[in-house]
Amino acid sequence: MIYLDSAATTYQKPPAVFRAVRGAMASMTSPGRGTYGPAARASRTLLACREEAAALFQVGQPERVVLTFNATHGLNIAVHSLVKPGATVLLSGYEHNAVTRPLASIADVRLRVVRAPLFCPNLFLEELERRLTPEVDVVICTHVSNVFGYVLPVEEVAALCRRRQVPLIVDASQSAGVLPVRMEDWGAAFVAMPGHKGLYGPQGTGLLLCQAGGEPLIAGGTGSLSRQPEMPDFLPDRLEAGTHNVPGVAGLLEGLRFLRRRGIHSLFCHEAALVRQAAEGLAQLPRVQVYSAGEKGCQSGVLSFRVAGRDPGWVAEELGQRGIAVRAGLHCAPLAHATGGTEATGTVRVSFSAFNTGQEVERFLKTMRRLG
């Protein structure tokens, strides 16, 4: 199988990730619940994962790296920590349902959406600045669109939020592992990311980078301050109730080490080159509309396209029958499709990882030519 759906989950992982998951299941128990060997090994693994992430994403203190079950979990913590009933929230226009659905659960929230054309960061910034009035309580911005691979100018967004003293939540689900994520430079209140995409960890893992404490989404045991009825007031314990996914965190740690060895910039260049190759090939096919950036640096390893007269689901199914895994539909991000003008049909999406090759892209293009 040629796997071109890494924007959902990276399927190919570094071998060390698989070894770490199996090893943790055989040798570790619950961290913070004892000083005996298996518990101590679990505690050391969690600390090593926090330290690796803190260094990679410029967090500062490892305790500000909160371990979550996925990016959705982290984004829910961030949203419910900052957005209160009646708040005004400014969205980038490319948000995933992991942002919009938590917002919909909060009473009387007023949403403002930045509307700017695809792959036009300067126009996006102009519109965001225009809509960032004193009434705005929180800004939420995805770093990379999971539909179009559009790299939004998060550094400039963060600078504007700092000047206006408005807290910022960044969804780094599609950028962590392929673009620099600089928590302290941005000054963001929260940055959320999954472990199972660009970090090459297992499903059921994620990270929430915190500028300060947040509000617990769930409450329970932490292995600390057990006599106290409330959750602890310090990180990471305040936001980590219950038993951790220790095997998952062990695998995530190896994924982070893989990124450090390979280099994030190198991985971005690899994926961007594959996107350009796929986009140029698709653009030569009749009836195919490709959503690609003309400017380098504006698009990561995600590419959407549509075929006139063909339902995206049909295209994906035909590719799947020929051994090529892609995704079709709205990709859990109807707001992004509304901004990009593809809400009525959705798109076919291909997305790449460190383990894809130019030969695989050529086979994909050859198959698309045969589909007509």
C-alpha positions in Angstrom: 0.0 0.0 0.0 1.1 3.6 -0.8 0.0 5.5 2.3 -0.8 9.2 1.6 -2.9 10.1 4.6 -0.4 11.2 7.2 -2.4 14.3 8.0 -4.8 11.9 9.7 -2.2 9.6 11.3 1.4 8.7 10.3 1.2 5.0 9.5 4.9 4.4 9.0 6.8 5.0 12.2 10.5 4.8 13.2 11.2 1.3 14.3 12.3 2.6 17.7 8.7 3.7 18.3 7.3 0.2 18.0 10.1 -1.2 20.2 9.5 1.4 22.9 5.7 0.7 23.1 6.3 -3.0 23.5 9.1 -2.5 26.0 7.0 -0.2 28.1 4.1 -2.6 28.3 6.6 -5.3 29.5 8.5 -3.2 32.0 6.5 -0.2 33.2 3.4 0.5 35.4 1.9 3.8 36.6 4.2 6.8 37.2 4.0 8.5 40.5 2.4 5.6 42.2 5.5 4.0 43.7 9.2 3.9 43.9 9.7 0.3 42.8 11.3 -0.4 39.5 8.4 -0.5 37.0 6.8 2.6 38.4 10.1 4.5 38.6 10.9 3.6 34.9 7.5 5.0 33.9 8.2 8.2 35.8 11.6 8.6 34.1 10.0 8.0 30.7 7.4 10.7 31.2 10.0 13.2 32.4 12.2 12.4 29.4 9.3 13.0 27.1 8.5 16.3 28.7 12.2 17.4 28.5 12.5 16.3 24.9 9.4 18.2 23.9 10.3 21.3 26.0 13.6 21.5 24.2 12.2 20.9 20.7 9.3 23.4 21.1 11.1 26.0 23.3 8.8 25.7 26.2 11.2 26.4 29.0 10.2 24.3 31.9 9.3 20.6 31.2 6.4 20.7 33.7 4.7 23.1 31.3 4.4 20.2 28.8 1.1 18.5 29.6 0.6 14.9 28.3 -2.8 14.5 26.6 -4.6 11.8 24.7 -4.7 13.7 21.4 -4.8 17.3 20.1 -8.6 17.4 20.6 -8.1 16.8 24.3 -5.5 19.6 24.6 -7.6 22.0 22.6 -10.6 21.3 24.8 -8.5 22.1 27.9 -7.3 25.3 26.3 -10.7 26.5 25.1 -12.5 25.8 28.4 -9.6 27.5 30.3 -9.8 30.7 28.4 -13.3 31.0 26.8 -16.1 31.9 29.2 -19.8 32.3 28.4 -20.4 35.5 26.5 -16.8 35.8 25.2 -15.8 37.0 21.8 -13.4 34.7 20.0 -11.6 35.4 16.7 -10.8 32.4 14.5 -8.4 32.1 11.6 -11.1 30.6 9.3 -9.3 27.2 9.0 -10.2 25.7 12.4 -10.9 22.0 12.9 -14.0 20.7 14.7 -11.7 20.1 17.6 -11.9 23.9 18.1 -15.3 24.8 16.8 -17.3 22.1 18.7 -15.9 23.0 22.1 -16.7 26.6 21.4 -20.3 25.6 20.4 -20.7 24.0 23.9 -20.1 27.3 25.7 -23.1 29.6 26.1 -23.4 32.8 24.2 -19.9 32.7 22.6 -19.6 35.2 19.8 -17.4 34.0 16.9 -15.5 36.2 14.4 -13.9 34.5 11.5 -11.0 35.9 9.4 -12.0 35.6 5.7 -9.0 35.8 3.3 -8.0 33.9 0.1 -6.0 30.8 0.3 -2.2 31.1 0.4 -2.3 34.9 0.9 -0.7 35.5 4.3 -0.4 39.2 3.9 -4.1 39.6 3.2 -4.8 37.2 6.1 -2.8 39.4 8.5 -4.5 42.6 7.3 -8.0 41.1 7.8 -7.0 39.6 11.2 -5.7 43.0 12.4 -8.9 44.7 11.2 -11.1 42.2 13.1 -9.0 42.1 16.3 -10.9 44.8 18.0 -10.9 45.5 21.8 -14.0 43.3 22.1 -12.0 40.1 21.3 -11.2 38.0 24.3 -9.3 35.1 22.7 -7.7 34.4 19.3 -7.5 30.8 18.1 -5.3 30.1 15.0 -4.3 26.8 13.3 -0.7 26.8 12.3 -1.3 24.7 9.1 -4.7 23.9 7.6 -5.4 20.2 7.7 -7.4 20.6 4.4 -5.1 22.7 2.3 -1.7 22.5 3.9 -1.7 26.3 4.1 0.9 27.6 6.5 -0.6 30.5 8.3 1.7 33.3 9.6 1.5 32.3 13.2 4.6 34.3 14.3 3.0 37.5 13.1 -0.4 36.6 14.6 1.4 35.9 17.9 3.2 39.3 17.8 -0.1 41.1 17.1 -1.8 39.3 20.0 1.0 40.2 22.3 0.7 43.9 21.4 -3.0 43.8 21.9 -2.7 41.7 25.1 -5.1 39.1 23.8 -4.4 35.4 24.7 -3.7 33.1 21.8 -4.4 29.4 21.3 -2.4 27.7 18.5 -3.5 24.4 17.0 -0.2 22.8 15.8 -1.8 19.5 14.8 -0.4 19.7 11.2 2.8 21.7 11.9 4.4 20.1 14.9 7.3 18.0 13.6 7.6 19.8 10.2 7.7 23.5 11.2 9.3 25.4 14.1 7.0 25.7 17.1 8.4 28.3 19.4 6.2 28.5 22.5 8.1 31.1 24.4 8.8 33.3 21.4 5.2 33.3 20.4 4.0 34.0 23.9 0.9 31.8 23.2 -1.3 30.8 26.2 -1.6 27.3 24.8 -0.2 25.2 21.9 -1.8 21.8 21.3 -0.6 19.0 19.1 -1.2 15.3 18.6 1.5 12.6 19.0 0.3 10.4 16.2 0.9 12.8 13.2 4.1 14.7 12.6 5.6 13.6 15.9 5.5 9.9 14.8 4.2 8.6 18.1 1.3 6.2 18.7 -2.4 7.1 18.6 -3.8 8.1 22.0 -0.9 10.6 22.7 -0.6 14.3 22.5 1.0 17.4 24.0 -0.4 20.7 25.4 2.2 23.4 25.8 1.1 25.8 28.6 2.2 29.3 29.3 0.7 29.1 32.7 -1.9 26.9 34.5 -5.2 26.0 32.9 -8.5 24.7 34.1 -8.8 20.9 34.5 -11.1 19.2 32.0 -11.4 16.1 34.2 -10.6 15.5 37.8 -9.1 12.5 39.6 -6.0 11.0 40.9 -2.6 12.5 40.2 -0.3 10.7 42.7 0.2 14.0 44.4 -1.6 15.9 47.2 -4.0 13.0 47.7 -5.7 14.5 50.8 -6.7 17.6 48.9 -10.2 17.4 47.4 -9.4 19.8 44.5 -6.9 19.2 41.7 -3.4 20.4 42.4 -2.7 24.0 41.5 0.7 23.2 39.7 1.5 21.8 36.3 1.5 19.2 35.0 -0.5 17.5 37.7 -3.3 20.0 37.5 -4.2 18.9 34.0 -3.3 15.2 34.1 -5.9 13.3 36.0 -5.8 9.5 36.0 -3.3 6.9 34.7 -1.2 7.9 31.8 -0.8 6.1 28.5 2.7 5.0 29.5 3.4 2.8 26.4 2.1 5.6 24.2 4.3 8.2 25.8 7.3 5.8 25.5 6.6 5.6 21.8 6.1 9.4 21.5 9.5 10.0 23.2 11.2 7.9 20.4 9.2 9.9 17.8 10.5 13.2 19.3 14.1 11.8 19.3 13.6 10.8 15.6 12.6 14.4 14.8 15.7 15.8 16.6 18.0 13.4 14.6 16.4 14.1 11.2 15.8 17.8 11.7 12.5 19.6 11.4 13.6 21.8 8.5 14.8 18.7 6.6 11.5 17.0 7.0 9.5 20.1 5.9 11.6 20.4 2.7 11.1 16.7 2.0 7.3 16.9 2.4 7.0 20.2 0.5 9.0 18.8 -2.4 6.5 15.8 -2.6 3.6 18.2 -2.5 5.0 20.3 -5.4 5.6 17.1 -7.4 2.1 15.9 -6.8 0.6 19.4 -7.5 2.4 19.8 -10.8 1.4 16.4 -12.0 -2.2 16.8 -11.0 -2.4 20.2 -12.7 -1.6 18.6 -16.0 -4.7 16.4 -15.8 -8.0 17.5 -17.4 -10.8 18.4 -15.0 -8.6 18.4 -12.0 -8.5 21.5 -9.8 -5.5 21.6 -7.4 -5.2 23.8 -4.3 -1.5 24.6 -4.2 0.6 27.5 -3.2 2.7 29.3 -5.8 5.0 30.7 -3.2 7.5 28.4 -1.4 7.0 28.2 2.3 3.3 28.7 2.2 2.3 25.0 2.0 3.4 22.0 4.0 3.0 18.3 3.2 -0.8 18.4 2.6 -2.5 18.9 -0.7 -6.2 19.0 -1.7 -7.7 18.6 -5.2 -11.1 18.0 -6.9 -12.0 16.3 -10.1 -14.9 17.9 -12.1 -17.8 15.6 -12.3 -16.4 13.1 -9.8 -17.4 12.9 -6.1 -14.3 13.0 -3.9 -15.4 9.9 -2.1 -15.5 8.0 -5.4 -12.0 9.1 -6.3 -10.7 8.0 -2.9 -12.4 4.7 -3.1 -11.0 4.0 -6.6 -7.5 4.9 -5.4 -7.9 2.7 -2.4 -8.9 -0.3 -4.5 -5.6 0.3 -6.4 -3.5 0.3 -3.2 -3.3 4.1 -2.6 -4.6 5.4 0.7 -6.0 9.0 0.6 -8.8 10.8 2.4 -11.9 12.5 0.9 -14.7 14.7 2.3 -14.6 17.6 4.7 -11.7 16.3 6.9 -13.5 17.3 10.1 -13.0 21.0 9.1 -16.1 22.5 7.5 -15.0 26.0 8.4 -11.8 25.6 6.4 -13.8 24.4 3.4 -16.1 27.4 3.8 -13.1 29.7 3.7 -11.5 27.9 0.8 -14.7 27.6 -1.2 -15.0 23.8 -1.2 -17.7 23.3 1.4 -20.3 22.0 -1.1 -18.2 19.0 -2.3 -15.2 18.6 0.0 -11.9 17.5 -1.5 -9.6 14.6 -2.0 -6.6 15.0 0.2 -3.1 13.6 -0.1 -0.6 14.1 2.7 3.0 13.0 3.2 5.5 12.0 5.8 9.2 11.3 6.1 8.7 7.8 4.7 7.1 8.7 1.4 9.1 8.9 -1.8 9.0 10.6 -5.2 8.4 7.1 -6.8 5.2 6.8 -4.7 4.0 10.2 -6.0 4.6 9.1 -9.6 2.6 5.9 -9.0 -0.2 8.0 -7.6 -0.2 10.3 -10.6 -0.1 7.4 -13.0 -3.2 6.0 -11.3 -4.9 9.3 -11.4 -4.3 9.5 -15.2 -5.9 6.1 -15.6 -9.0 7.1 -13.6 -9.6 9.9 -16.2 
